[in-house]
Amino acid sequence: MTGLALLVALALAWPQHASASSSCFTATGQCLGVFFSNYWPLNGGLPVFGYPTTTVNPEVNPDIGATYLTQWFERNRLESHPEMPVPFTVLLGRLGDERLKQQGRDWTTFPKANPAAPHYFAVTGHAIAPQFWSYWSSHGLDLGDPGLSFQESLGLFGYPLSEPAMETNSSGDMVLTQWFERARFEYHPLLAPPFTVLLGLLGNEVRAARSPAPVPFYESRDVEPERFLISYYDAINRHEYQRAYNYWEAPNALNGLPPFAQFAAGFATTEFVELTIGLASGQGAAGSVFADIPTVLVVRHTDASRQVFFGCYTVRHTNPGIDPNPAATLWRIYSAKIQEGPATATAASVLPAACSQ
């Protein structure tokens, strides 16, 4: 364990449900996650993204190795980035690049375009084909620019990664195809406008080619105190409130633990909790070991609102040999001194003083 704060929120197992305000689709049996319910219709909806195909889950972004709350769609992958300024709190996966890598195709070795060609991009050495330019330039993210800007189109699709070429798509059709950072364009001249250009089902293809998701990991309660608290919030985010309740010592005046029904009801509007913790400081007393854990909680509710809390969890277990009951050596939450902070507070700003309040 290092002295650096442990940002563990996105490694937890998050709740597998959609809020009541989400849009749900019978085609896939999935709902738009609360983080993406506004982004999806404002930035292209069904033609651009397709239907949602998963719930919201923490996943590692393969480009940077960090974990974000993610939802997959037929044609793309949306990631929640609450640390970013608006309008970049939702970002798209680079599925065009990712799918080419899955196929063992290095786009940097593809034949290049003539730099004199229309709609040429020196950054990748490719030009957008005439068949696809109108679609590329007439769609884009809503970044607040007047009209539809070049940057908004670039934000949605990215730069071209290939020249147009005939390829077989996932439906088995041979179509004129051009790859982009975030999309694959397909030309279907026999279809009536506006369907002559369709986007490939990259979300389905990339997800199907990935290894199976790892089985969620449950921590034992005889581990380091930091990992014990991670396990506690794993239970909270899975809505396994009885498991979480059992992590506490018996109700007493110090911990103020309410009856279980009241404890569980307190999470009725909680979508998930992001947990940031610092290194625990320990001490021994009267046959017990105590550890204070600096903690920052970012609570996101089902109505998309956000609250920040910070403070100190004190956890305790009995020294081995003092109590013959094996369960006595398990960590339990002894007390929690948690207070609400400003909604704009960051973990870095409040964590250092979390246990000195």
Buried (B, 14 or more C-beta within 10 A) or exposed (E): EEEEBBBBBBBBBBBEBBBEEBEEBEEBEBBBBBBBBEBBBEBBEBBBBBBBBBBBBBBEBEEEEEBBBBBBBBBBBBBBBEEEEEBEBBBBBBBBBBBBBBEEEEBEEBEBBEEEBEBBBEEBBBBBBEBBBEBBBEBBBBBEEEEBBEEBBBBBBBBBBBBBEEBEBEEEEEBBBBBBBBBBBBBBEEEEEEEBBBBBBBBBBBBEEEEEEEEEEEBEBEEBBBBBBBBBBBBBBBBBBEBBBBBBBEBEEEBEBEEBEEBBEEBEEBBBBBBBBBBBEEEEEEEBBBBBBBBBBBBBBBEEEEBBBBBBBBBBBBBEEEBEEEEBBBBBBBBBBBEEBEEEBBBEBBBEEBBEE
